[in-house]
Amino acid sequence: MPASSGYIGFGNKSEVFNRKPTVAFEKIRSYYDQELDKEIYSEREKQKLSEKEREEIKAIIRRKLIQERREEVFFATIALLFGLGLIYLAIYYLY
């Protein structure tokens, strides 16, 4: 096999080896931009934020991310309990 051909693998499925990577921290960047826009900072003022202001914005973003994670866990737990309940009812009433 020539060095330029390479091994495709993965069952030769092109969608596997042609995937594009996601942009790292894309969600956090969008939250950061939203918070800066809320605070109505101009481009020049964004450069001049004090360390305390930056930490406050980061804390707001962290709270948003934690809240989103809690919601995801909550809904996943509800879905799991609902699924288990359906399985229990199916077994209970079928046997």
C-alpha positions in Angstrom: 0.0 0.0 0.0 1.6 3.3 -1.0 2.1 5.9 1.7 -0.4 8.3 0.1 -3.4 5.9 0.0 -3.9 5.4 3.7 -6.2 3.0 5.4 -9.8 4.1 5.5 -11.0 1.4 8.0 -14.4 1.8 9.8 -16.0 -0.4 7.2 -15.1 2.1 4.4 -17.9 4.4 5.4 -17.1 7.9 4.1 -19.3 9.7 6.6 -17.0 8.4 9.4 -13.7 9.7 8.1 -15.1 12.8 6.5 -16.6 14.2 9.7 -15.8 17.8 10.6 -14.7 18.4 14.2 -16.8 20.7 16.4 -15.3 24.0 17.4 -14.0 23.8 20.9 -15.8 25.8 23.5 -18.3 27.1 21.0 -21.2 27.3 23.5 -19.1 29.1 26.1 -17.9 31.6 23.5 -21.4 32.4 22.5 -22.4 32.9 26.2 -19.4 35.1 26.7 -20.4 37.2 23.7 -24.0 37.4 24.9 -22.9 38.6 28.3 -20.6 41.2 26.9 -23.4 42.4 24.5 -25.8 42.6 27.5 -23.4 44.8 29.3 -23.2 47.0 26.2 -19.5 47.1 26.0 -17.9 48.5 22.9 -15.0 46.7 21.2 -12.5 49.0 22.8 -14.1 48.5 26.3 -14.0 44.7 25.9 -10.2 45.0 25.8 -10.1 47.2 28.9 -12.2 45.0 31.2 -10.7 44.7 34.6 -9.9 41.3 36.1 -12.8 41.6 38.5 -15.3 42.3 35.6 -13.9 39.4 33.7 -14.3 37.1 36.7 -17.9 38.3 37.2 -18.8 37.5 33.6 -17.1 34.1 33.9 -19.2 33.4 37.0 -22.4 34.2 35.2 -21.4 31.9 32.4 -20.5 29.1 34.8 -23.9 29.5 36.5 -25.7 29.2 33.1 -23.7 26.1 32.2 -24.4 24.5 35.5 -28.1 25.3 35.1 -28.2 23.7 31.7 -26.4 20.6 33.0 -29.0 20.3 35.8 -31.8 20.6 33.4 -30.3 17.9 31.1 -29.8 15.6 34.1 -33.3 16.2 35.4 -35.0 15.5 32.1 -32.8 12.4 31.5 -33.8 11.1 35.0 -37.5 11.7 34.3 -37.2 9.9 30.9 -35.4 7.0 32.6 -38.0 6.7 35.4 -40.8 6.9 32.8 -39.2 4.2 30.7 -38.7 2.0 33.7 -42.3 2.6 34.8 -43.5 1.5 31.3 -41.4 -1.6 31.5 -42.7 -2.4 34.9 -46.3 -1.9 33.8 -45.7 -4.0 30.7 -44.3 -6.9 32.7 -46.8 -6.6 35.5 -49.8 -6.6 33.2 -48.5 -9.1 30.6 -47.6 -11.8 33.2 
